[in-house]
Amino acid sequence: MRYKANITPRLREIFEKGEKGEFFDLILKDGRRVTCKLDCLTYANKSDDDDTDIMVASVDYRGGGGELFAEEDIEKVI
């Protein structure tokens, strides 16, 4: 049986925008607004103390660099 990933709503929005290869804006829960492009959806440990994997979006910034965002980091996808 094939594995089917359970993609959360905001990560699905990022994935759909990322399919076009375009830059988009994210409003983050910490108040930042970032312009980025999806690199990939992947899994990361929930914390240093917890080995539970959660799905995250790996994004690249326009000027270089990037970051990983989980569903709970994102307020809105623009």
HUGIVEN-V446392 format. One record per helix or strand of 2 or more residues. SS is the DSSP state (h for helix, s for strand). FROM is the first residue (numbers start at 1). LEN is the number of residues. Records with the same first field share a line. If there is no record, write none. Layout:
SS=FROM-LEN / FROM-LEN
This chain:
h=9-11 / 71-3
s=24-5 / 33-13 / 53-9 / 66-5 / 74-4
